[in-house]
Amino acid sequence: MGRRVAVAATGPVSADAGMAAAAAGGNAVDAAIAAMVAAMTTEPGIVSVLGGAFVTVWPAGGEPEVVDGNVEMPGRGLPRDRFGSGLREVTTSYGGGLTLYAGHGSVATPGAFAALGVAHDRHGTAPWGEVLAPSVTAARDGYAVGAAAASYLALTGESVFGWDPHTRPLVRRADGSPVQAGDLVPNPDLATTLEHIGAEGARSLYTGDLGARIAADMDERGGLVTAADLAAYRAQVRTPLRIPLGDWDLATNPPPSVGGPMLAVMLGELAAAEGWDWARVVDVQRRVLTYRTRVHDLSTDLEEDGYALLETVERHGLAGLPTSSSTAHVSAADSDGTVCAITASSGYGSGATVPGTGMMLNNCLGEPELNRLGLHALEPGTRLASNMAPSVARASDGSVLAVGSPGADRITTALMQVLARHCLHGDPVQEAIDAPRVHVRVLDGDDVQVDHEDDEALVAAIEALGLPAYSHGPRSMFFGGVGAAWRGGDGSLAAAGDPRREAATRVSS
């Protein structure tokens, strides 16, 4: 019997792409990359080719690693008067009301494809062109718009995505109304672009004709990404944070990412508790996320501050801490024991598409959760903050797990709850994903609001803590969309998706 693969993906097209990569001789890394590129191709507004990504891999018989393809501050070689321009302020009803910045001035230097290419070079077994082939076909023949993209575009289709004529055919019907779930949308320019990347390699997005097109569009329409920014960009291979979690050894995104350290601290606190205690879950979130808003969101050295957080908690516990945005995720596991988790983000979307390429541009400089220092305050070449925390784990019985979630600053709190339930309390993965969730939203100063799903015990715990609360109903995509794939100690393969967002799982035969 050949290698088998399990994939938890964003929808049917994404999951099928993962299976096609496996059929072409791919392993978990190839399947995860294929599924993610398909998501970037077929989920307009949710994620796109020109965003950032982290790829976490634990190869069979090897050590885990994180390939950091996060976005960077652009602007190499530009005069200072260009900074602060090219922005469109947008207020949407998404997430209960959100102000963000779109337009070319909101675009950060993309890193996702650089990371996917490095991960494939280091760990893939299928030909690169075969990994991208399902996405080429979907873009050329047309793909059915998914429910998550349709619901997001219903809220932002005019405000964020309605101004650029190059974007309009990808997000609007012929009568001008937003595309609906199930509508068939082709993107032939993107098919040609992906074919080129498949033939020439991931670096071709940063140099040559594609890089020149991105830089020219930026120069013409007020953006900051230059040819020098693209040529200088490199994905970085990092040693992950390792967290003991019951019988599991968890590896997740290290500093300068913000998501991994926050997840590590929250899980460490829950690991010390007996049983599931909603009050403790809420209190841990409140303490850690308040610290984040005071320190990490205003940090000029995320790597130093990330490790300082971990050291402080290790020495003093949570008492030592001062108190007072759009992604996609895929997970894959194979029968050899390799696991791969990829989380990618384009922010909330800039609304712009590079002419002739079909590639939508990110708005990662315009994300309020990630840029509290200011939209254009960082030095060119600086990696932005990130909540993304794709994680992989091995257990003492030989089980391996890949897991992650979209959801802006809800990524870490969603993963905290799912991993604690499964790894510490033994809940089956699907039950852990399905269970009610809570997220502490830090407001001004020490004020917080507890966002939650409907659950009597959870509501009672929030009331006992005396904290203001807001219910999002029984299940809401506000709380992320956790996807997991795993190989059991007995060699069995399985995957689980989140009912809060459209998801699809596949296991090859």
Buried (B, 14 or more C-beta within 10 A) or exposed (E): EEBBBBBBBBBBBBBBBBBBBBBBBBBBBBBBBBBBBBBBBBBBBBBBBBBBBBBBBBBBEEEBBBBBBBBBBBBBEBEEEBBEEBBBEBEBEBBEEBEBBBBBBBBBBBBBBBBBBBBBEBBBBBBBBBBBBBBBBBBBEBBBBBBBBBBBBBBBBBBBBBBBEBBBBBBBEEEEEBBEBEBEBBBEBBBBBBBBBBEBBBBBBBEEEBBEBBBEBBBEBBBBBBBBBBBBBBBBBBEBBBBEBBBBBBBBBBBBBBBBBBBBBBBBBBBEBEEBBBBBBBBBBBBBBBBBBBBBBEBEEBBEBBBBBBEBBEEEBBEEBEEEBBBBBBBBBBBBBBBBBBBBBBBBBBBBBBBBBBBBBBBBBBBBBBBBBEBBEBEBBBBBBBBBBBBBBBBEEEBBBBBBBBBBBBBBBBBBBBBBBBBBBEBEBBEBBBBBBBBBBBEEEEEBBBBBBEBEEBBEBBEEBEBEBEBBEEBBBBBBBBBBBBBBEEEEBBBBBBEBBBBBBBBBE
